[in-house]
Amino acid sequence: MRKVLYLVFAFALLLGLAASTASAQQPGKIEQVLLDKLERDGKANFFVKMSLQADLNAAFSMKDWSARGKFVFETLQKVASESQKPVIAYAQRHGLDHESFLTTNAVLIRNGTLQVARDLAALPGVELLRLERVFLLPDPRLQAVTGPQPAPQAIFDWGILDTKADQVWSTFGIKGAGIKVANIDTGVQWDHPALVNQYACPGDPTNPACWKDPSNICGGTMCDNYGHGTHTMGTMVGSDDPALQYTVGMAPESTWIACKGCESYYCSESALNSCADWILAPGGNTDNRPDVVNNSWGGGGGDTWYLAKVNAWRAAGVFPAFSAGNNYSCNSLGSPGDYQESFASASHKSGRAISSFSSKGPSPFGHDPYTKPNISAPGENVCSSVPGNKFECDWSGTSMASPHSAGAIALLWSACPAYKNQIDLTFQALQMFADPPTQSGSCGAPPDGEGNYTFGYGYLNALAVVQSCISGADFGTLEGYVIDENGNPVEGATVLATRTLDSFQIQALTGPDGFYTMQLMSGFYDVTASKAHYGTVTVPDVEILPEQTTTLNFTLPAGSPSLHVDSIAMRFRQSGGKYIAKITITVKDWDGNLTN
């Protein structure tokens, strides 16, 4: 939506802006919390983020899995290699311990001083220096509500029954075969009886294609020193062997790999960043990457620090599953789960009441195109595997909910290859075929009426989503170019396809060449192309035919040249014992042209 800032508002705000304008004419490249840390302690670990970011848009139109992953990884490598040269050269020249990261195009400096920070901030291409964060994992056994707890139903964890994953197995014989999942967590007991047979590198817990431990907590081999990662992995892929005490895994025939992004009850930013890069090319080979990565961790909301990593995974066809957070109240979703680009799971308990601890929306990043959280999944008193070849059933948190969703994705992609690695299509399917919320929740709903800010679109239903694709739905491709009136490509335009039968929607963004592509179930769609500061064009009743490509090009007219305040300059002079302020306001249209 175009935002118009009128001059009268700008002038009215001048008094409020004057003090900050006088004290900080130029925003610094070193965040204040880092400056405070360096001035107080003398040294700190911090990231030097580069301004240049890789353009990965072309990956979304690539149908070959191997080529898609290779393109994403090599593009990130190229951009990082070129843009980080001045920072790395400085670090090497001064003997600084440093590490390069691809997905966010940043360099970590360990034990850097204030002078080092100032020197690096002055280098060309540097956008921001920020202090390394640490993210705490809550104790999932303290999240449960006290009182009588439901007994395990037969040998199945209740979450398997609640999501109807067991009915997917019995009805269709689908158990996740051919899909690889990963978690970024506290590690995994790789030889746990519920997990050993699904491990993607059988008998080799040191293989870099299946395991990474950035902080070297485990001494070279796979371990889990906290239990959290073994529990979340069990929910995704735990074995259905009837000889085991419990059946806990949503997709027991999927394979798994793991990265230890959490050293123990905490996760360092450097380890999480390292894992984000590793997910794209485990062991240095992009063909080793997983289809789905579960992230049962997070921090405060409204923080975009992990967004570039999530977008890189999406470009490579890796589904980003995240917990919603355990912050109890409305407006409490944690990042990265609150991103529109991430799939966030809230937690409900047996009986489908929301868990009291579950974070709720709305997201600080809005409700377009998706209501946040996206869905609700079982997350209270969940049975799963824990280190020591054991099972425990008193673990609660949205950490337990997200792997249920990740496992459901493995079932869907195993059953219906047309959905595989189609991230937005999968978002839509999980949401559309969720069981509608039976309760409104206490945090309201978005104006479009799609779900609510407590349960999202509803309760995870693995059976319904698999049934929807196996029941005969055929897919076709819609693609084309969006250009302006002068024939120039329009990058970043939104193309929205709305099925006329039931208002099911999916959208795509155009790349630098104006090209878009999307997979759609066969049928008729109203297709709209739009971008801020351009006109909107809609083509009704576009037919998508099974296994065929429909080409639809758009020419967007120029929009009205709305105005915005480009800059405000203030000068003070003294006259007759008084201070007189001269205020200069520069107004431009959105094409950058000065106005009278």
VEXDREN-2710 file (C-alpha; in Angstrom, 1 decimal):
% VEXDREN-2710
k/r/px/py/pz
1/MET/0.0/0.0/0.0
2/ARG/1.3/3.4/-1.0
3/LYS/2.0/5.7/2.0
4/VAL/1.7/9.4/1.3
5/LEU/3.4/11.8/3.8
6/TYR/1.9/15.2/3.6
7/LEU/3.9/18.4/4.2
8/VAL/1.6/19.5/7.0
9/PHE/2.4/16.3/8.9
10/ALA/6.1/16.8/8.3
11/PHE/6.0/20.4/9.6
12/ALA/3.9/19.4/12.6
13/LEU/6.6/16.8/13.5
14/LEU/9.5/19.2/13.3
15/LEU/9.4/20.2/16.9
16/GLY/9.5/16.6/18.0
17/LEU/12.3/15.8/15.5
18/ALA/14.5/18.9/16.3
19/ALA/16.2/17.5/19.3
20/SER/17.1/14.1/17.6
21/THR/18.1/15.8/14.4
22/ALA/20.5/18.1/16.2
23/SER/22.1/15.3/18.3
24/ALA/22.4/12.7/15.5
25/GLN/22.7/14.2/12.0
26/GLN/23.9/10.8/10.6
27/PRO/22.8/7.4/12.0
28/GLY/25.9/5.4/13.1
29/LYS/26.9/2.1/11.6
30/ILE/27.7/0.7/15.1
31/GLU/24.6/-0.2/17.1
32/GLN/24.4/1.4/20.5
33/VAL/24.3/-1.8/22.5
34/LEU/27.7/-2.8/20.9
35/LEU/29.2/0.6/21.6
36/ASP/28.1/0.3/25.3
37/LYS/29.6/-3.1/25.5
38/LEU/32.9/-2.0/24.0
39/GLU/33.1/1.1/26.2
40/ARG/32.3/-0.9/29.3
41/ASP/34.3/-4.2/28.8
42/GLY/36.9/-3.2/26.2
43/LYS/36.2/-6.2/23.9
44/ALA/33.2/-8.0/22.4
45/ASN/32.2/-10.4/19.6
46/PHE/30.3/-8.6/16.9
47/PHE/29.1/-9.1/13.3
48/VAL/30.1/-6.8/10.4
49/LYS/27.2/-7.0/8.0
50/MET/27.8/-6.0/4.4
51/SER/25.4/-3.8/2.5
52/LEU/25.4/-6.0/-0.6
53/GLN/23.0/-8.9/-0.5
54/ALA/22.7/-11.8/-3.1
55/ASP/19.9/-11.8/-5.5
56/LEU/18.4/-15.3/-5.3
57/ASN/15.2/-14.7/-7.2
58/ALA/16.1/-16.8/-10.2
59/ALA/16.2/-19.9/-8.0
60/PHE/12.4/-19.9/-7.6
61/SER/11.9/-20.7/-11.3
62/MET/14.3/-23.6/-11.2
63/LYS/12.7/-27.0/-11.4
64/ASP/15.9/-29.1/-11.0
65/TRP/16.6/-29.7/-7.3
66/SER/20.4/-30.1/-7.8
67/ALA/20.8/-27.0/-10.0
68/ARG/18.6/-24.9/-7.7
69/GLY/20.7/-25.6/-4.6
70/LYS/24.0/-25.1/-6.4
71/PHE/22.8/-21.8/-7.8
72/VAL/21.8/-20.5/-4.4
73/PHE/25.0/-21.6/-2.6
74/GLU/27.4/-20.4/-5.4
75/THR/25.6/-17.0/-5.7
76/LEU/25.9/-16.5/-1.9
77/GLN/29.6/-17.5/-2.0
78/LYS/30.4/-15.1/-4.8
79/VAL/28.7/-12.1/-3.2
80/ALA/30.3/-12.8/0.2
81/SER/33.8/-13.4/-1.3
82/GLU/33.8/-10.1/-3.2
83/SER/32.1/-7.8/-0.7
84/GLN/33.8/-9.1/2.4
85/LYS/37.4/-8.7/1.1
86/PRO/38.1/-5.4/2.9
87/VAL/36.8/-6.7/6.2
88/ILE/38.7/-10.0/6.0
89/ALA/41.9/-8.2/4.9
90/TYR/41.7/-5.9/7.9
91/ALA/41.1/-8.9/10.2
92/GLN/44.0/-10.8/8.8
93/ARG/46.3/-7.7/8.9
94/HIS/45.5/-7.2/12.6
95/GLY/45.5/-10.9/13.6
96/LEU/41.8/-10.9/14.6
97/ASP/39.9/-14.1/15.0
98/HIS/37.2/-13.9/12.4
99/GLU/34.6/-16.1/10.6
100/SER/32.8/-15.5/7.3
101/PHE/29.0/-16.2/6.9
102/LEU/27.2/-16.5/3.6
103/THR/23.4/-16.3/4.2
104/THR/23.6/-13.0/5.9
105/ASN/26.8/-11.8/4.2
106/ALA/28.6/-10.9/7.4
107/VAL/31.9/-11.5/9.2
108/LEU/32.1/-12.3/12.8
109/ILE/34.9/-10.6/14.7
110/ARG/35.8/-12.2/18.0
111/ASN/37.2/-10.1/20.9
112/GLY/37.2/-6.9/18.8
113/THR/37.9/-3.5/20.4
114/LEU/36.3/-0.1/20.0
115/GLN/39.0/1.0/17.7
116/VAL/38.6/-2.1/15.6
117/ALA/34.9/-1.5/15.4
118/ARG/35.4/2.1/14.3
119/ASP/37.9/1.1/11.7
120/LEU/35.6/-1.6/10.2
121/ALA/32.6/0.7/10.2
122/ALA/34.6/3.1/8.0
123/LEU/35.3/0.4/5.4
124/PRO/33.5/0.5/2.0
125/GLY/30.4/-1.7/1.7
126/VAL/29.8/-2.1/5.5
127/GLU/26.2/-1.6/6.5
128/LEU/26.1/-2.3/10.2
129/LEU/28.1/-3.6/13.2
130/ARG/26.0/-5.5/15.7
131/LEU/26.8/-7.3/19.0
132/GLU/26.5/-11.1/18.9
133/ARG/23.3/-12.3/20.6
134/VAL/22.6/-15.3/22.7
135/PHE/19.1/-17.0/22.6
136/LEU/17.9/-19.0/25.6
137/LEU/15.9/-22.2/25.3
138/PRO/13.2/-22.4/28.0
139/ASP/13.1/-25.7/30.0
140/PRO/10.2/-27.4/28.1
141/ARG/9.4/-29.5/31.2
142/LEU/8.4/-26.3/33.0
143/GLN/6.0/-25.1/30.4
144/ALA/3.2/-27.5/31.1
145/VAL/0.1/-26.4/33.1
146/THR/-0.1/-28.2/36.4
147/GLY/-2.9/-30.6/37.2
148/PRO/-4.0/-34.0/35.9
149/GLN/-2.4/-34.9/32.6
150/PRO/-3.9/-37.2/29.9
151/ALA/-2.5/-40.7/29.8
152/PRO/-0.8/-41.9/26.7
153/GLN/-3.3/-43.3/24.3
154/ALA/-2.3/-46.9/23.5
155/ILE/1.4/-46.7/22.3
156/PHE/0.9/-43.5/20.3
157/ASP/1.8/-40.0/21.5
158/TRP/-1.4/-38.0/21.5
159/GLY/0.0/-35.6/19.0
160/ILE/0.2/-38.3/16.3
161/LEU/-3.5/-39.0/16.8
162/ASP/-4.5/-35.4/17.1
163/THR/-3.0/-34.5/13.7
164/LYS/-4.2/-37.8/12.2
165/ALA/-0.7/-38.7/11.0
166/ASP/-1.4/-42.4/11.9
167/GLN/-4.4/-42.3/9.5
168/VAL/-2.1/-41.0/6.7
169/TRP/0.0/-44.2/7.3
170/SER/-3.0/-46.6/7.4
171/THR/-5.0/-45.0/4.6
172/PHE/-2.3/-44.3/2.1
173/GLY/0.7/-46.2/3.3
174/ILE/2.6/-42.8/3.3
175/LYS/5.2/-42.4/6.1
176/GLY/7.6/-39.8/4.7
177/ALA/9.8/-41.9/2.5
178/GLY/12.1/-39.9/0.2
179/ILE/12.1/-36.8/2.4
180/LYS/15.0/-35.5/4.5
181/VAL/14.5/-33.3/7.5
182/ALA/16.9/-31.5/9.7
183/ASN/16.8/-29.6/13.0
184/ILE/18.9/-26.7/14.3
185/ASP/18.8/-27.5/18.0
186/THR/20.9/-28.9/20.9
187/GLY/22.0/-32.0/18.9
188/VAL/20.6/-35.5/18.7
189/GLN/21.4/-38.9/20.2
190/TRP/21.9/-40.4/16.8
191/ASP/21.7/-44.0/17.9
192/HIS/18.5/-43.7/20.0
193/PRO/16.4/-46.7/19.1
194/ALA/13.7/-44.4/17.7
195/LEU/16.1/-42.6/15.5
196/VAL/19.1/-44.7/14.5
197/ASN/17.5/-46.3/11.4
198/GLN/16.4/-43.0/9.9
199/TYR/19.8/-41.3/10.3
200/ALA/21.0/-40.3/6.8
201/CYS/24.6/-41.3/7.4
202/PRO/24.2/-44.8/8.9
203/GLY/26.7/-45.7/11.6
204/ASP/28.7/-42.5/11.1
205/PRO/28.0/-39.8/13.7
206/THR/31.0/-37.7/12.6
207/ASN/30.0/-37.4/8.9
208/PRO/29.9/-33.6/8.0
209/ALA/27.2/-34.4/5.5
210/CYS/24.8/-35.2/8.4
211/TRP/26.2/-33.4/11.5
212/LYS/27.8/-30.0/12.3
213/ASP/28.8/-28.7/15.7
214/PRO/30.0/-25.1/15.2
215/SER/31.0/-24.6/18.8
216/ASN/32.6/-28.0/19.1
217/ILE/30.6/-28.9/22.2
218/CYS/30.5/-32.6/21.4
219/GLY/34.2/-33.2/20.6
220/GLY/33.9/-34.2/17.0
221/THR/31.0/-36.7/17.2
222/MET/27.2/-36.3/17.4
223/CYS/25.7/-35.7/20.9
224/ASP/22.9/-34.0/22.7
225/ASN/23.9/-32.5/26.0
226/TYR/20.5/-31.0/26.8
227/GLY/17.9/-33.4/25.3
228/HIS/15.8/-30.8/23.4
229/GLY/17.1/-31.7/20.0
230/THR/16.6/-35.5/20.5
231/HIS/13.0/-34.7/21.6
232/THR/12.1/-32.5/18.6
233/MET/13.7/-34.9/16.1
234/GLY/11.7/-37.8/17.6
235/THR/8.5/-35.9/16.9
236/MET/9.4/-35.5/13.3
237/VAL/10.8/-38.9/12.4
238/GLY/10.7/-41.2/15.4
239/SER/10.2/-44.9/14.4
240/ASP/6.9/-46.6/14.4
241/ASP/8.5/-49.9/15.4
242/PRO/5.9/-51.7/17.6
243/ALA/8.7/-53.0/19.8
244/LEU/9.4/-49.5/21.1
245/GLN/7.6/-48.1/24.1
246/TYR/6.1/-45.2/22.2
247/THR/5.3/-44.3/18.7
248/VAL/6.2/-40.6/18.5
249/GLY/7.2/-39.6/15.0
250/MET/5.0/-38.0/12.3
251/ALA/7.1/-39.2/9.4
252/PRO/8.9/-42.4/10.5
253/GLU/10.3/-43.2/7.1
254/SER/11.9/-39.8/6.5
255/THR/15.7/-39.5/7.0
256/TRP/17.3/-36.9/9.2
257/ILE/20.5/-34.7/9.7
258/ALA/21.2/-32.2/12.5
259/CYS/23.2/-29.1/13.3
260/LYS/24.0/-28.1/16.9
261/GLY/23.0/-24.4/16.9
262/CYS/22.4/-24.5/20.6
263/GLU/25.4/-25.1/22.8
264/SER/23.1/-26.2/25.7
265/TYR/20.1/-24.3/27.2
266/TYR/21.3/-21.4/25.0
267/CYS/22.0/-20.8/21.3
268/SER/24.8/-18.4/20.2
269/GLU/24.2/-16.3/17.2
270/SER/27.4/-17.5/15.6
271/ALA/26.4/-21.1/15.9
272/LEU/22.9/-20.4/14.5
273/ASN/24.5/-18.5/11.6
274/SER/26.9/-21.3/10.9
275/CYS/24.1/-23.8/10.9
276/ALA/22.1/-21.6/8.5
277/ASP/24.9/-21.8/6.0
278/TRP/25.4/-25.5/6.6
279/ILE/21.8/-26.3/5.9
280/LEU/22.4/-25.2/2.3
281/ALA/25.3/-27.5/1.7
282/PRO/25.9/-30.1/4.4
283/GLY/29.4/-31.4/4.0
284/GLY/30.0/-28.8/1.3
285/ASN/27.6/-30.5/-1.1
286/THR/24.3/-28.8/-1.9
287/ASP/22.7/-32.1/-2.9
288/ASN/23.0/-33.1/0.8
289/ARG/20.6/-30.3/2.0
290/PRO/17.3/-31.3/3.7
291/ASP/13.8/-30.6/2.4
292/VAL/12.6/-29.3/5.8
293/VAL/14.5/-27.7/8.7
294/ASN/12.8/-27.4/12.1
295/ASN/13.8/-24.5/14.4
296/SER/12.4/-24.8/17.9
297/TRP/14.1/-21.7/19.2
298/GLY/13.7/-18.0/18.8
299/GLY/14.1/-14.6/20.5
300/GLY/12.3/-11.3/20.8
301/GLY/9.8/-10.3/18.1
302/GLY/10.2/-7.8/15.3
303/ASP/13.9/-8.6/14.7
304/THR/14.9/-9.3/11.1
305/TRP/18.4/-10.6/12.0
306/TYR/17.7/-14.1/10.6
307/LEU/15.5/-13.1/7.6
308/ALA/18.3/-13.4/5.0
309/LYS/18.9/-17.0/6.2
310/VAL/15.2/-17.9/6.0
311/ASN/15.0/-16.4/2.5
312/ALA/18.1/-18.3/1.4
313/TRP/16.5/-21.6/2.5
314/ARG/13.3/-20.8/0.7
315/ALA/15.3/-20.0/-2.5
316/ALA/17.0/-23.4/-2.2
317/GLY/13.6/-25.1/-1.7
318/VAL/14.1/-25.8/2.1
319/PHE/10.9/-25.4/4.2
320/PRO/11.5/-23.1/7.2
321/ALA/9.5/-24.4/10.2
322/PHE/9.7/-22.4/13.4
323/SER/8.2/-22.4/16.9
324/ALA/5.9/-19.4/17.6
325/GLY/7.4/-18.7/21.1
326/ASN/6.5/-19.2/24.7
327/ASN/5.6/-15.7/25.8
328/TYR/2.0/-16.2/26.8
329/SER/0.4/-12.9/25.8
330/CYS/-0.9/-11.2/22.6
331/ASN/1.6/-9.5/20.4
332/SER/4.3/-11.8/21.7
333/LEU/5.4/-13.9/18.7
334/GLY/9.2/-14.4/18.6
335/SER/11.6/-13.9/15.7
336/PRO/12.2/-15.6/13.3
337/GLY/8.8/-17.3/13.7
338/ASP/7.0/-14.0/13.3
339/TYR/8.4/-13.4/9.8
340/GLN/5.9/-13.8/6.9
341/GLU/8.6/-16.0/5.3
342/SER/8.7/-18.4/8.2
343/PHE/6.0/-21.0/9.1
344/ALA/5.2/-20.6/12.8
345/SER/3.4/-23.2/15.0
346/ALA/1.5/-22.3/18.1
347/SER/0.8/-24.9/20.8
348/HIS/-2.5/-26.5/21.8
349/LYS/-3.1/-29.2/24.4
350/SER/-5.2/-32.4/24.3
351/GLY/-8.7/-31.2/23.7
352/ARG/-7.4/-28.4/21.5
353/ALA/-7.5/-25.5/24.0
354/ILE/-4.6/-23.2/23.4
355/SER/-1.6/-23.8/25.7
356/SER/-1.4/-20.9/28.2
357/PHE/2.3/-20.4/27.4
358/SER/1.9/-20.2/23.6
359/SER/2.8/-16.9/22.0
360/LYS/0.1/-15.2/20.1
361/GLY/-0.2/-12.7/17.2
362/PRO/-0.5/-10.4/15.5
363/SER/3.0/-10.3/14.0
364/PRO/4.9/-7.0/13.9
365/PHE/5.4/-7.8/10.2
366/GLY/1.6/-7.7/9.6
367/HIS/-0.9/-10.3/8.3
368/ASP/-0.2/-10.0/4.6
369/PRO/-0.3/-12.6/3.1
370/TYR/-0.5/-14.9/6.2
371/THR/-2.1/-14.7/9.6
372/LYS/0.4/-15.3/12.3
373/PRO/0.9/-17.7/13.9
374/ASN/0.3/-19.9/10.9
375/ILE/-1.2/-22.9/12.6
376/SER/-1.6/-24.6/15.9
377/ALA/-0.1/-28.0/16.6
378/PRO/0.2/-30.4/19.6
379/GLY/2.7/-28.9/22.1
380/GLU/1.8/-29.8/25.6
381/ASN/2.8/-32.9/27.4
382/VAL/4.3/-34.4/24.3
383/CYS/5.9/-37.9/24.3
384/SER/9.1/-38.2/22.4
385/SER/12.7/-39.6/22.5
386/VAL/15.3/-38.2/24.9
387/PRO/18.9/-39.1/25.4
388/GLY/19.7/-42.4/27.2
389/ASN/17.5/-44.5/24.9
390/LYS/14.4/-43.2/26.8
391/PHE/11.1/-41.5/26.2
392/GLU/9.6/-38.7/28.2
393/CYS/6.0/-37.4/28.0
394/ASP/6.1/-34.2/30.1
395/TRP/7.7/-31.9/27.6
396/SER/5.7/-28.8/26.6
397/GLY/6.2/-25.6/24.5
398/THR/5.9/-24.4/21.0
399/SER/9.2/-26.2/20.6
400/MET/7.2/-29.4/20.6
401/ALA/4.5/-28.0/18.3
402/SER/6.7/-27.0/15.4
403/PRO/8.2/-30.5/14.7
404/HIS/4.6/-31.8/14.4
405/SER/4.2/-29.3/11.5
406/ALA/7.6/-30.2/10.0
407/GLY/6.7/-33.9/10.1
408/ALA/3.4/-33.2/8.4
409/ILE/5.2/-31.4/5.6
410/ALA/7.4/-34.5/5.2
411/LEU/4.2/-36.6/4.8
412/LEU/2.7/-34.2/2.3
413/TRP/5.9/-33.9/0.1
414/SER/6.3/-37.7/0.2
415/ALA/2.7/-38.2/-0.9
416/CYS/2.5/-35.5/-3.5
417/PRO/5.8/-34.5/-5.3
418/ALA/4.1/-31.6/-6.9
419/TYR/4.2/-29.8/-3.6
420/LYS/7.8/-30.7/-2.8
421/ASN/10.1/-27.7/-2.3
422/GLN/7.2/-25.4/-3.2
423/ILE/7.3/-23.3/-0.1
424/ASP/4.3/-20.9/-0.5
425/LEU/2.2/-23.6/-2.0
426/THR/2.8/-25.7/1.1
427/PHE/2.1/-22.8/3.4
428/GLN/-1.3/-22.5/1.7
429/ALA/-2.1/-26.2/1.8
430/LEU/-1.3/-26.6/5.5
431/GLN/-3.4/-23.6/6.3
432/MET/-6.3/-24.3/4.0
433/PHE/-6.8/-27.8/5.2
434/ALA/-6.3/-27.2/8.9
435/ASP/-9.3/-27.9/11.1
436/PRO/-10.9/-24.5/11.7
437/PRO/-10.4/-23.0/15.2
438/THR/-13.3/-23.9/17.5
439/GLN/-12.3/-21.0/19.8
440/SER/-11.8/-17.4/18.9
441/GLY/-8.9/-16.9/21.3
442/SER/-8.3/-13.6/23.2
443/CYS/-6.1/-11.7/20.7
444/GLY/-8.6/-11.0/17.9
445/ALA/-8.3/-11.7/14.2
446/PRO/-7.1/-10.0/11.0
447/PRO/-9.5/-7.8/9.0
448/ASP/-9.6/-10.4/6.2
449/GLY/-11.1/-12.9/8.6
450/GLU/-8.5/-15.6/7.9
451/GLY/-8.1/-17.5/11.1
452/ASN/-7.2/-15.6/14.3
453/TYR/-4.1/-14.5/16.2
454/THR/-4.3/-17.3/18.7
455/PHE/-4.6/-20.5/16.6
456/GLY/-3.7/-19.1/13.2
457/TYR/-5.7/-20.9/10.4
458/GLY/-6.6/-23.7/12.8
459/TYR/-5.4/-27.1/14.0
460/LEU/-2.8/-29.1/12.0
461/ASN/-4.5/-31.9/10.1
462/ALA/-2.0/-34.1/8.3
463/LEU/-4.7/-36.4/6.9
464/ALA/-6.7/-33.6/5.3
465/VAL/-3.8/-32.0/3.6
466/VAL/-2.5/-35.3/2.2
467/GLN/-6.0/-36.3/1.1
468/SER/-6.4/-33.0/-0.7
469/CYS/-3.4/-33.7/-3.0
470/ILE/-3.9/-37.5/-3.5
471/SER/-7.6/-37.1/-4.4
472/GLY/-6.7/-36.2/-8.0
473/ALA/-5.6/-32.6/-7.9
474/ASP/-3.5/-31.9/-11.0
475/PHE/-1.0/-29.1/-11.3
476/GLY/0.0/-26.7/-14.0
477/THR/2.5/-23.8/-14.2
478/LEU/1.6/-20.1/-14.5
479/GLU/4.5/-17.9/-15.6
480/GLY/5.3/-14.7/-17.4
481/TYR/6.9/-11.3/-17.2
482/VAL/5.8/-8.0/-15.6
483/ILE/7.0/-4.9/-17.4
484/ASP/6.2/-1.1/-17.2
485/GLU/4.8/1.1/-19.9
486/ASN/8.3/1.6/-21.4
487/GLY/9.0/-2.1/-21.6
488/ASN/11.3/-2.2/-18.6
489/PRO/11.1/-5.2/-16.3
490/VAL/9.4/-4.5/-12.9
491/GLU/11.3/-6.3/-10.1
492/GLY/9.6/-7.1/-6.9
493/ALA/6.1/-7.0/-8.3
494/THR/3.5/-9.2/-6.6
495/VAL/1.5/-11.7/-8.8
496/LEU/-1.5/-13.0/-6.9
497/ALA/-3.6/-15.9/-8.2
498/THR/-7.0/-16.4/-6.6
499/ARG/-8.9/-19.6/-7.5
500/THR/-12.5/-18.7/-8.4
501/LEU/-13.9/-21.9/-7.0
502/ASP/-12.9/-21.3/-3.4
503/SER/-10.7/-18.2/-3.2
504/PHE/-7.6/-20.2/-2.5
505/GLN/-4.6/-17.9/-3.1
506/ILE/-0.9/-18.2/-3.9
507/GLN/1.5/-15.4/-4.8
508/ALA/4.9/-15.0/-6.4
509/LEU/7.3/-12.1/-6.7
510/THR/9.1/-11.1/-9.9
511/GLY/12.9/-11.2/-10.2
512/PRO/15.2/-8.6/-11.7
513/ASP/14.1/-9.6/-15.2
514/GLY/10.4/-9.2/-14.3
515/PHE/9.9/-13.0/-14.5
516/TYR/7.6/-14.9/-12.2
517/THR/6.5/-18.5/-12.0
518/MET/4.2/-20.5/-9.7
519/GLN/2.7/-24.0/-9.5
520/LEU/-1.1/-24.1/-9.3
521/MET/-3.8/-26.7/-9.0
522/SER/-5.7/-26.9/-12.2
523/GLY/-8.8/-24.7/-12.5
524/PHE/-9.7/-21.1/-13.1
525/TYR/-8.0/-18.1/-11.4
526/ASP/-8.2/-14.4/-11.2
527/VAL/-4.6/-13.2/-11.5
528/THR/-3.5/-9.8/-10.3
529/ALA/-0.1/-8.0/-10.8
530/SER/0.8/-5.0/-8.6
531/LYS/3.6/-3.0/-7.1
532/ALA/3.7/0.1/-5.0
533/HIS/3.7/3.3/-7.1
534/TYR/2.4/1.4/-10.2
535/GLY/-1.1/0.6/-11.3
536/THR/-2.8/-2.7/-10.6
537/VAL/-3.8/-5.1/-13.4
538/THR/-6.2/-8.1/-13.0
539/VAL/-6.9/-10.8/-15.6
540/PRO/-10.0/-12.8/-14.7
541/ASP/-10.7/-16.5/-15.4
542/VAL/-7.2/-17.6/-16.4
543/GLU/-7.4/-21.4/-16.9
544/ILE/-4.6/-23.6/-15.5
545/LEU/-4.4/-26.9/-17.3
546/PRO/-2.8/-30.1/-15.8
547/GLU/0.9/-30.5/-16.6
548/GLN/0.8/-27.5/-19.0
549/THR/2.4/-24.1/-18.8
550/THR/0.2/-21.0/-19.1
551/THR/2.0/-17.8/-20.0
552/LEU/0.5/-14.5/-18.7
553/ASN/2.4/-11.2/-19.1
554/PHE/1.5/-7.9/-17.5
555/THR/2.2/-4.3/-18.3
556/LEU/1.8/-2.1/-15.2
557/PRO/0.8/1.5/-15.8
558/ALA/2.7/4.2/-13.8
559/GLY/0.9/5.2/-10.6
560/SER/0.3/8.7/-9.4
561/PRO/3.5/10.5/-8.3
562/SER/2.7/10.7/-4.6
563/LEU/5.1/12.8/-2.6
564/HIS/7.3/12.2/0.4
565/VAL/9.7/14.2/2.5
566/ASP/13.2/13.2/1.4
567/SER/15.2/15.2/3.9
568/ILE/14.9/17.9/6.6
569/ALA/17.7/20.3/7.3
570/MET/17.9/22.7/10.1
571/ARG/20.2/25.6/10.8
572/PHE/20.3/27.9/13.8
573/ARG/21.7/31.4/14.0
574/GLN/21.7/34.0/16.8
575/SER/20.1/37.4/16.3
576/GLY/19.3/40.0/19.0
577/GLY/19.8/37.5/21.8
578/LYS/17.4/35.0/20.1
579/TYR/18.0/31.8/18.2
580/ILE/16.3/31.7/14.8
581/ALA/15.9/28.3/13.0
582/LYS/16.0/28.0/9.2
583/ILE/14.2/24.8/8.1
584/THR/14.7/23.4/4.6
585/ILE/12.3/20.6/3.5
586/THR/13.2/18.6/0.4
587/VAL/10.1/16.9/-1.2
588/LYS/10.4/14.3/-4.0
589/ASP/8.1/12.0/-5.8
590/TRP/8.7/8.2/-5.6
591/ASP/10.8/8.3/-8.7
592/GLY/13.3/10.6/-7.0
593/ASN/12.3/13.8/-8.8
594/LEU/12.3/17.1/-6.9
595/THR/9.0/18.9/-6.7
596/ASN/8.3/22.6/-6.6
END
